[in-house]
Amino acid sequence: MLAGEQSGDQRRTIADVVVHDYCSAEQTSSSDAVDGKFLQLIIDGCTCLVFSPTSLHRYHNQMLAQFLKNRGVAHHWVSREHLEYDTTRLEVIGGGRFHVDHSERILDLWDDSHAFGRFDARGLAESIARADHPWHSYRVRIS
């Protein structure tokens, strides 16, 4: 069974994740914190977290479109709000909002996505701690 697959009526559990973020442009010497939205998804059997500041992507579906574009996955807008993607290799688990405080080394996760629902919090903090990403050493608080 792949990371994130469901077995019977059990909900998926999160194993190791790959963290993608579009936040580096937002982190300046005058700003120690970034606010935005994030998505939790599985693509090609790999669980990913995608973070983006609200100033770059206001909606979760915009983040997903950017992520798919960067991976070369075909997608198209059916309407201004509705994104369709041309792959069965993708499962969007959910999303939420985040606040990362670089000076305090804290990553807060909460809320849900109107388009995709709430993220799966089980094991998420531990998975981020194992990720090959600068935030792996941050304290993760989920509410």
TIVO-2410 file (N, C-alpha, C; in nm, 3 decimals):
# residues 143
REC num residu      c1      c2      c3 atome chaine
REC   1      M   0.085  -0.117   0.000     N      A
REC   1      M   0.000   0.000   0.000    CA      A
REC   1      M   0.089   0.124   0.000     C      A
REC   2      L   0.058   0.225  -0.082     N      A
REC   2      L   0.135   0.348  -0.089    CA      A
REC   2      L   0.099   0.440   0.026     C      A
REC   3      A   0.190   0.533   0.056     N      A
REC   3      A   0.162   0.631   0.160    CA      A
REC   3      A   0.036   0.706   0.121     C      A
REC   4      G  -0.057   0.715   0.213     N      A
REC   4      G  -0.178   0.790   0.188    CA      A
REC   4      G  -0.293   0.707   0.134     C      A
REC   5      E  -0.273   0.578   0.099     N      A
REC   5      E  -0.382   0.497   0.049    CA      A
REC   5      E  -0.473   0.456   0.163     C      A
REC   6      Q  -0.599   0.434   0.131     N      A
REC   6      Q  -0.695   0.391   0.231    CA      A
REC   6      Q  -0.707   0.240   0.229     C      A
REC   7      S  -0.731   0.184   0.345     N      A
REC   7      S  -0.751   0.040   0.356    CA      A
REC   7      S  -0.887   0.017   0.420     C      A
REC   8      G  -0.979  -0.048   0.349     N      A
REC   8      G  -1.112  -0.070   0.404    CA      A
REC   8      G  -1.180   0.061   0.435     C      A
REC   9      D  -1.235   0.073   0.557     N      A
REC   9      D  -1.301   0.197   0.593    CA      A
REC   9      D  -1.210   0.289   0.674     C      A
REC  10      Q  -1.082   0.257   0.680     N      A
REC  10      Q  -0.987   0.342   0.753    CA      A
REC  10      Q  -0.953   0.465   0.671     C      A
REC  11      R  -0.936   0.577   0.739     N      A
REC  11      R  -0.892   0.698   0.672    CA      A
REC  11      R  -0.743   0.689   0.647     C      A
REC  12      R  -0.696   0.763   0.549     N      A
REC  12      R  -0.554   0.762   0.515    CA      A
REC  12      R  -0.472   0.817   0.631     C      A
REC  13      T  -0.352   0.772   0.643     N      A
REC  13      T  -0.256   0.830   0.737    CA      A
REC  13      T  -0.144   0.891   0.655     C      A
REC  14      I  -0.086   0.992   0.707     N      A
REC  14      I   0.017   1.065   0.634    CA      A
REC  14      I   0.154   1.010   0.672     C      A
REC  15      A   0.228   0.969   0.574     N      A
REC  15      A   0.364   0.922   0.596    CA      A
REC  15      A   0.458   1.040   0.567     C      A
REC  16      D   0.565   1.016   0.499     N      A
REC  16      D   0.658   1.123   0.466    CA      A
REC  16      D   0.597   1.214   0.361     C      A
REC  17      V   0.629   1.341   0.369     N      A
REC  17      V   0.576   1.439   0.276    CA      A
REC  17      V   0.690   1.514   0.208     C      A
REC  18      V   0.658   1.564   0.091     N      A
REC  18      V   0.746   1.657   0.021    CA      A
REC  18      V   0.681   1.795   0.034     C      A
REC  19      V   0.757   1.892   0.080     N      A
REC  19      V   0.704   2.027   0.102    CA      A
REC  19      V   0.748   2.116  -0.014     C      A
REC  20      H   0.650   2.179  -0.077     N      A
REC  20      H   0.675   2.279  -0.182    CA      A
REC  20      H   0.624   2.410  -0.128     C      A
REC  21      D   0.703   2.515  -0.140     N      A
REC  21      D   0.649   2.643  -0.097    CA      A
REC  21      D   0.684   2.752  -0.198     C      A
REC  22      Y   0.591   2.844  -0.209     N      A
REC  22      Y   0.606   2.961  -0.295    CA      A
REC  22      Y   0.627   3.084  -0.208     C      A
REC  23      C   0.685   3.065  -0.089     N      A
REC  23      C   0.695   3.172   0.010    CA      A
REC  23      C   0.827   3.246   0.010     C      A
REC  24      S   0.930   3.194  -0.055     N      A
REC  24      S   1.062   3.256  -0.044    CA      A
REC  24      S   1.063   3.400  -0.092     C      A
REC  25      A   0.981   3.434  -0.189     N      A
REC  25      A   0.974   3.572  -0.236    CA      A
REC  25      A   0.913   3.663  -0.130     C      A
REC  26      E   0.830   3.607  -0.043     N      A
REC  26      E   0.765   3.685   0.062    CA      A
REC  26      E   0.856   3.707   0.183     C      A
REC  27      Q   0.957   3.624   0.199     N      A
REC  27      Q   1.043   3.634   0.317    CA      A
REC  27      Q   1.153   3.735   0.290     C      A
REC  28      T   1.142   3.849   0.351     N      A
REC  28      T   1.242   3.954   0.337    CA      A
REC  28      T   1.302   3.981   0.473     C      A
REC  29      S   1.406   4.060   0.475     N      A
REC  29      S   1.470   4.090   0.603    CA      A
REC  29      S   1.376   4.167   0.695     C      A
REC  30      S   1.278   4.238   0.639     N      A
REC  30      S   1.185   4.315   0.722    CA      A
REC  30      S   1.063   4.232   0.764     C      A
REC  31      S   1.049   4.112   0.708     N      A
REC  31      S   0.932   4.029   0.739    CA      A
REC  31      S   0.977   3.893   0.790     C      A
REC  32      D   0.948   3.866   0.916     N      A
REC  32      D   0.983   3.738   0.975    CA      A
REC  32      D   0.868   3.640   0.972     C      A
REC  33      A   0.754   3.681   0.914     N      A
REC  33      A   0.636   3.593   0.912    CA      A
REC  33      A   0.569   3.599   0.775     C      A
REC  34      V   0.503   3.488   0.741     N      A
REC  34      V   0.428   3.479   0.616    CA      A
REC  34      V   0.294   3.414   0.647     C      A
REC  35      D   0.186   3.469   0.592     N      A
REC  35      D   0.052   3.413   0.603    CA      A
REC  35      D   0.008   3.366   0.466     C      A
REC  36      G  -0.067   3.257   0.463     N      A
REC  36      G  -0.117   3.210   0.336    CA      A
REC  36      G  -0.203   3.087   0.349     C      A
REC  37      K  -0.210   3.014   0.239     N      A
REC  37      K  -0.291   2.893   0.232    CA      A
REC  37      K  -0.202   2.776   0.194     C      A
REC  38      F  -0.250   2.656   0.224     N      A
REC  38      F  -0.174   2.537   0.186    CA      A
REC  38      F  -0.268   2.427   0.139     C      A
REC  39      L  -0.213   2.338   0.058     N      A
REC  39      L  -0.283   2.220   0.009    CA      A
REC  39      L  -0.208   2.095   0.051     C      A
REC  40      Q  -0.281   1.990   0.076     N      A
REC  40      Q  -0.225   1.858   0.103    CA      A
REC  40      Q  -0.277   1.767  -0.008     C      A
REC  41      L  -0.186   1.702  -0.079     N      A
REC  41      L  -0.228   1.621  -0.192    CA      A
REC  41      L  -0.135   1.504  -0.213     C      A
REC  42      I  -0.181   1.409  -0.292     N      A
REC  42      I  -0.099   1.294  -0.332    CA      A
REC  42      I  -0.092   1.295  -0.483     C      A
REC  43      I   0.029   1.293  -0.537     N      A
REC  43      I   0.047   1.285  -0.681    CA      A
REC  43      I   0.155   1.182  -0.710     C      A
REC  44      D   0.124   1.091  -0.800     N      A
REC  44      D   0.216   0.982  -0.835    CA      A
REC  44      D   0.262   0.905  -0.711     C      A
REC  45      G   0.172   0.889  -0.611     N      A
REC  45      G   0.203   0.815  -0.490    CA      A
REC  45      G   0.283   0.893  -0.387     C      A
REC  46      C   0.313   1.019  -0.415     N      A
REC  46      C   0.392   1.103  -0.324    CA      A
REC  46      C   0.301   1.204  -0.255     C      A
REC  47      T   0.305   1.207  -0.123     N      A
REC  47      T   0.227   1.304  -0.047    CA      A
REC  47      T   0.301   1.437  -0.046     C      A
REC  48      C   0.230   1.544  -0.082     N      A
REC  48      C   0.291   1.677  -0.091    CA      A
REC  48      C   0.210   1.778  -0.011     C      A
REC  49      L   0.282   1.873   0.044     N      A
REC  49      L   0.222   1.993   0.103    CA      A
REC  49      L   0.269   2.110   0.019     C      A
REC  50      V   0.175   2.193  -0.024     N      A
REC  50      V   0.206   2.308  -0.107    CA      A
REC  50      V   0.163   2.432  -0.031     C      A
REC  51      F   0.257   2.522  -0.004     N      A
REC  51      F   0.231   2.645   0.072    CA      A
REC  51      F   0.248   2.765  -0.020     C      A
REC  52      S   0.159   2.862  -0.005     N      A
REC  52      S   0.170   2.983  -0.084    CA      A
REC  52      S   0.117   3.102  -0.005     C      A
REC  53      P   0.187   3.216  -0.012     N      A
REC  53      P   0.135   3.336   0.053    CA      A
REC  53      P   0.008   3.382  -0.018     C      A
REC  54      T  -0.083   3.439   0.058     N      A
REC  54      T  -0.209   3.487   0.001    CA      A
REC  54      T  -0.185   3.592  -0.107     C      A
REC  55      S  -0.077   3.667  -0.096     N      A
REC  55      S  -0.049   3.770  -0.197    CA      A
REC  55      S  -0.017   3.710  -0.333     C      A
REC  56      L   0.025   3.584  -0.336     N      A
REC  56      L   0.057   3.517  -0.463    CA      A
REC  56      L  -0.061   3.435  -0.515     C      A
REC  57      H  -0.124   3.360  -0.428     N      A
REC  57      H  -0.240   3.278  -0.466    CA      A
REC  57      H  -0.350   3.302  -0.364     C      A
REC  58      R  -0.455   3.367  -0.407     N      A
REC  58      R  -0.563   3.400  -0.315    CA      A
REC  58      R  -0.651   3.279  -0.284     C      A
REC  59      Y  -0.658   3.184  -0.379     N      A
REC  59      Y  -0.746   3.068  -0.364    CA      A
REC  59      Y  -0.667   2.939  -0.378     C      A
REC  60      H  -0.718   2.833  -0.313     N      A
REC  60      H  -0.652   2.703  -0.318    CA      A
REC  60      H  -0.643   2.649  -0.461     C      A
REC  61      N  -0.746   2.671  -0.543     N      A
REC  61      N  -0.742   2.619  -0.679    CA      A
REC  61      N  -0.636   2.689  -0.764     C      A
REC  62      Q  -0.604   2.815  -0.732     N      A
REC  62      Q  -0.495   2.885  -0.801    CA      A
REC  62      Q  -0.360   2.822  -0.766     C      A
REC  63      M  -0.346   2.785  -0.641     N      A
REC  63      M  -0.223   2.716  -0.597    CA      A
REC  63      M  -0.207   2.584  -0.670     C      A
REC  64      L  -0.317   2.509  -0.678     N      A
REC  64      L  -0.313   2.380  -0.746    CA      A
REC  64      L  -0.277   2.398  -0.893     C      A
REC  65      A  -0.332   2.499  -0.958     N      A
REC  65      A  -0.300   2.524  -1.099    CA      A
REC  65      A  -0.151   2.553  -1.116     C      A
REC  66      Q  -0.092   2.632  -1.027     N      A
REC  66      Q   0.051   2.662  -1.034    CA      A
REC  66      Q   0.135   2.536  -1.012     C      A
REC  67      F   0.096   2.457  -0.914     N      A
REC  67      F   0.167   2.333  -0.884    CA      A
REC  67      F   0.163   2.238  -1.004     C      A
REC  68      L   0.045   2.221  -1.064     N      A
REC  68      L   0.032   2.135  -1.180    CA      A
REC  68      L   0.112   2.188  -1.299     C      A
REC  69      K   0.109   2.317  -1.319     N      A
REC  69      K   0.187   2.378  -1.428    CA      A
REC  69      K   0.336   2.350  -1.409     C      A
REC  70      N   0.384   2.367  -1.287     N      A
REC  70      N   0.526   2.343  -1.258    CA      A
REC  70      N   0.566   2.198  -1.280     C      A
REC  71      R   0.472   2.106  -1.263     N      A
REC  71      R   0.498   1.963  -1.284    CA      A
REC  71      R   0.466   1.916  -1.425     C      A
REC  72      G   0.417   2.006  -1.509     N      A
REC  72      G   0.384   1.969  -1.647    CA      A
REC  72      G   0.259   1.885  -1.660     C      A
REC  73      V   0.167   1.898  -1.563     N      A
REC  73      V   0.041   1.823  -1.566    CA      A
REC  73      V  -0.065   1.909  -1.634     C      A
REC  74      A  -0.129   1.855  -1.737     N      A
REC  74      A  -0.232   1.928  -1.810    CA      A
REC  74      A  -0.350   1.961  -1.718     C      A
REC  75      H  -0.399   2.081  -1.730     N      A
REC  75      H  -0.515   2.127  -1.654    CA      A
REC  75      H  -0.578   2.242  -1.729     C      A
REC  76      H  -0.702   2.274  -1.696     N      A
REC  76      H  -0.770   2.387  -1.760    CA      A
REC  76      H  -0.880   2.439  -1.669     C      A
REC  77      W  -0.912   2.565  -1.688     N      A
REC  77      W  -1.017   2.630  -1.612    CA      A
REC  77      W  -1.149   2.611  -1.685     C      A
REC  78      V  -1.247   2.551  -1.620     N      A
REC  78      V  -1.381   2.534  -1.676    CA      A
REC  78      V  -1.459   2.664  -1.659     C      A
REC  79      S  -1.438   2.727  -1.545     N      A
REC  79      S  -1.495   2.858  -1.516    CA      A
REC  79      S  -1.391   2.933  -1.432     C      A
REC  80      R  -1.425   3.050  -1.394     N      A
REC  80      R  -1.331   3.130  -1.314    CA      A
REC  80      R  -1.296   3.062  -1.181     C      A
REC  81      E  -1.388   2.981  -1.129     N      A
REC  81      E  -1.366   2.915  -1.001    CA      A
REC  81      E  -1.331   2.767  -1.012     C      A
REC  82      H  -1.362   2.704  -1.126     N      A
REC  82      H  -1.352   2.558  -1.135    CA      A
REC  82      H  -1.234   2.516  -1.223     C      A
REC  83      L  -1.140   2.446  -1.160     N      A
REC  83      L  -1.022   2.394  -1.228    CA      A
REC  83      L  -1.038   2.244  -1.248     C      A
REC  84      E  -1.011   2.198  -1.369     N      A
REC  84      E  -1.007   2.054  -1.396    CA      A
REC  84      E  -0.867   2.016  -1.437     C      A
REC  85      Y  -0.824   1.897  -1.395     N      A
REC  85      Y  -0.692   1.849  -1.431    CA      A
REC  85      Y  -0.706   1.717  -1.504     C      A
REC  86      D  -0.614   1.695  -1.595     N      A
REC  86      D  -0.622   1.581  -1.685    CA      A
REC  86      D  -0.531   1.468  -1.639     C      A
REC  87      T  -0.554   1.422  -1.515     N      A
REC  87      T  -0.475   1.312  -1.462    CA      A
REC  87      T  -0.555   1.239  -1.355     C      A
REC  88      T  -0.535   1.112  -1.346     N      A
REC  88      T  -0.594   1.035  -1.236    CA      A
REC  88      T  -0.488   1.006  -1.131     C      A
REC  89      R  -0.368   1.059  -1.152     N      A
REC  89      R  -0.257   1.036  -1.058    CA      A
REC  89      R  -0.260   1.132  -0.941     C      A
REC  90      L  -0.363   1.217  -0.934     N      A
REC  90      L  -0.370   1.322  -0.833    CA      A
REC  90      L  -0.492   1.303  -0.745     C      A
REC  91      E  -0.471   1.313  -0.613     N      A
REC  91      E  -0.580   1.318  -0.516    CA      A
REC  91      E  -0.554   1.436  -0.424     C      A
REC  92      V  -0.644   1.532  -0.424     N      A
REC  92      V  -0.633   1.645  -0.332    CA      A
REC  92      V  -0.701   1.604  -0.203     C      A
REC  93      I  -0.624   1.598  -0.096     N      A
REC  93      I  -0.677   1.556   0.035    CA      A
REC  93      I  -0.756   1.670   0.098     C      A
REC  94      G  -0.700   1.791   0.094     N      A
REC  94      G  -0.766   1.907   0.154    CA      A
REC  94      G  -0.669   2.022   0.164     C      A
REC  95      G  -0.711   2.122   0.235     N      A
REC  95      G  -0.626   2.241   0.249    CA      A
REC  95      G  -0.662   2.318   0.373     C      A
REC  96      G  -0.597   2.430   0.389     N      A
REC  96      G  -0.621   2.515   0.503    CA      A
REC  96      G  -0.540   2.642   0.492     C      A
REC  97      R  -0.523   2.707   0.604     N      A
REC  97      R  -0.445   2.831   0.611    CA      A
REC  97      R  -0.322   2.804   0.697     C      A
REC  98      F  -0.221   2.890   0.679     N      A
REC  98      F  -0.100   2.876   0.759    CA      A
REC  98      F  -0.044   3.013   0.795     C      A
REC  99      H   0.035   3.013   0.900     N      A
REC  99      H   0.115   3.128   0.941    CA      A
REC  99      H   0.250   3.070   0.981     C      A
REC 100      V   0.356   3.117   0.918     N      A
REC 100      V   0.489   3.072   0.955    CA      A
REC 100      V   0.565   3.192   1.012     C      A
REC 101      D   0.617   3.174   1.131     N      A
REC 101      D   0.695   3.277   1.198    CA      A
REC 101      D   0.839   3.229   1.200     C      A
REC 102      H   0.920   3.289   1.113     N      A
REC 102      H   1.058   3.244   1.099    CA      A
REC 102      H   1.145   3.279   1.220     C      A
REC 103      S   1.118   3.391   1.283     N      A
REC 103      S   1.199   3.427   1.399    CA      A
REC 103      S   1.172   3.336   1.518     C      A
REC 104      E   1.047   3.294   1.536     N      A
REC 104      E   1.009   3.204   1.646    CA      A
REC 104      E   1.017   3.058   1.604     C      A
REC 105      R   1.030   3.032   1.474     N      A
REC 105      R   1.038   2.896   1.418    CA      A
REC 105      R   0.912   2.815   1.451     C      A
REC 106      I   0.797   2.877   1.418     N      A
REC 106      I   0.667   2.815   1.443    CA      A
REC 106      I   0.587   2.815   1.313     C      A
REC 107      L   0.523   2.702   1.285     N      A
REC 107      L   0.433   2.688   1.172    CA      A
REC 107      L   0.295   2.653   1.225     C      A
REC 108      D   0.199   2.744   1.207     N      A
REC 108      D   0.061   2.720   1.249    CA      A
REC 108      D  -0.022   2.678   1.129     C      A
REC 109      L  -0.103   2.573   1.146     N      A
REC 109      L  -0.192   2.522   1.042    CA      A
REC 109      L  -0.334   2.516   1.097     C      A
REC 110      W  -0.433   2.564   1.020     N      A
REC 110      W  -0.572   2.560   1.065    CA      A
REC 110      W  -0.665   2.580   0.947     C      A
REC 111      D  -0.794   2.575   0.973     N      A
REC 111      D  -0.900   2.606   0.878    CA      A
REC 111      D  -0.916   2.496   0.774     C      A
REC 112      D  -0.984   2.526   0.667     N      A
REC 112      D  -1.004   2.430   0.559    CA      A
REC 112      D  -1.015   2.506   0.427     C      A
REC 113      S  -1.021   2.432   0.319     N      A
REC 113      S  -1.036   2.488   0.186    CA      A
REC 113      S  -1.181   2.477   0.145     C      A
REC 114      H  -1.238   2.586   0.093     N      A
REC 114      H  -1.375   2.581   0.045    CA      A
REC 114      H  -1.386   2.486  -0.075     C      A
REC 115      A  -1.282   2.478  -0.154     N      A
REC 115      A  -1.284   2.394  -0.275    CA      A
REC 115      A  -1.254   2.247  -0.244     C      A
REC 116      F  -1.165   2.220  -0.146     N      A
REC 116      F  -1.116   2.084  -0.127    CA      A
REC 116      F  -1.140   2.027   0.013     C      A
REC 117      G  -1.194   2.102   0.105     N      A
REC 117      G  -1.218   2.053   0.240    CA      A
REC 117      G  -1.097   2.067   0.330     C      A
REC 118      R  -1.108   2.010   0.449     N      A
REC 118      R  -1.001   2.020   0.549    CA      A
REC 118      R  -0.891   1.918   0.523     C      A
REC 119      F  -0.772   1.957   0.557     N      A
REC 119      F  -0.655   1.870   0.549    CA      A
REC 119      F  -0.663   1.760   0.655     C      A
REC 120      D  -0.584   1.657   0.638     N      A
REC 120      D  -0.577   1.546   0.733    CA      A
REC 120      D  -0.461   1.574   0.827     C      A
REC 121      A  -0.491   1.604   0.952     N      A
REC 121      A  -0.389   1.646   1.048    CA      A
REC 121      A  -0.313   1.530   1.111     C      A
REC 122      R  -0.365   1.408   1.099     N      A
REC 122      R  -0.303   1.295   1.168    CA      A
REC 122      R  -0.161   1.270   1.117     C      A
REC 123      G  -0.063   1.280   1.205     N      A
REC 123      G   0.076   1.256   1.172    CA      A
REC 123      G   0.142   1.366   1.092     C      A
REC 124      L   0.072   1.474   1.068     N      A
REC 124      L   0.124   1.580   0.981    CA      A
REC 124      L   0.245   1.651   1.041     C      A
REC 125      A   0.240   1.685   1.168     N      A
REC 125      A   0.353   1.754   1.232    CA      A
REC 125      A   0.479   1.668   1.226     C      A
REC 126      E   0.464   1.539   1.251     N      A
REC 126      E   0.578   1.447   1.247    CA      A
REC 126      E   0.632   1.434   1.104     C      A
REC 127      S   0.543   1.433   1.006     N      A
REC 127      S   0.586   1.424   0.866    CA      A
REC 127      S   0.663   1.549   0.824     C      A
REC 128      I   0.617   1.665   0.867     N      A
REC 128      I   0.688   1.790   0.835    CA      A
REC 128      I   0.826   1.787   0.900     C      A
REC 129      A   0.836   1.733   1.021     N      A
REC 129      A   0.965   1.725   1.091    CA      A
REC 129      A   1.064   1.635   1.016     C      A
REC 130      R   1.014   1.538   0.940     N      A
REC 130      R   1.102   1.449   0.863    CA      A
REC 130      R   1.128   1.501   0.722     C      A
REC 131      A   1.061   1.606   0.681     N      A
REC 131      A   1.071   1.655   0.543    CA      A
REC 131      A   1.207   1.720   0.517     C      A
REC 132      D   1.250   1.712   0.394     N      A
REC 132      D   1.373   1.779   0.350    CA      A
REC 132      D   1.337   1.921   0.310     C      A
REC 133      H   1.315   2.006   0.410     N      A
REC 133      H   1.271   2.143   0.389    CA      A
REC 133      H   1.316   2.226   0.509     C      A
REC 134      P   1.346   2.353   0.489     N      A
REC 134      P   1.392   2.436   0.603    CA      A
REC 134      P   1.296   2.441   0.721     C      A
REC 135      W   1.167   2.417   0.699     N      A
REC 135      W   1.072   2.424   0.809    CA      A
REC 135      W   1.069   2.296   0.891     C      A
REC 136      H   1.149   2.197   0.860     N      A
REC 136      H   1.143   2.069   0.932    CA      A
REC 136      H   1.172   2.083   1.081     C      A
REC 137      S   1.247   2.185   1.119     N      A
REC 137      S   1.280   2.203   1.260    CA      A
REC 137      S   1.186   2.299   1.332     C      A
REC 138      Y   1.086   2.349   1.261     N      A
REC 138      Y   0.990   2.441   1.323    CA      A
REC 138      Y   0.890   2.363   1.409     C      A
REC 139      R   0.840   2.428   1.512     N      A
REC 139      R   0.733   2.370   1.592    CA      A
REC 139      R   0.603   2.386   1.512     C      A
REC 140      V   0.531   2.277   1.492     N      A
REC 140      V   0.406   2.279   1.416    CA      A
REC 140      V   0.290   2.275   1.513     C      A
REC 141      R   0.202   2.374   1.499     N      A
REC 141      R   0.081   2.379   1.582    CA      A
REC 141      R  -0.040   2.368   1.490     C      A
REC 142      I  -0.125   2.271   1.517     N      A
REC 142      I  -0.243   2.246   1.434    CA      A
REC 142      I  -0.368   2.271   1.518     C      A
REC 143      S  -0.457   2.354   1.465     N      A
REC 143      S  -0.584   2.379   1.536    CA      A
REC 143      S  -0.701   2.365   1.442     C      A
***
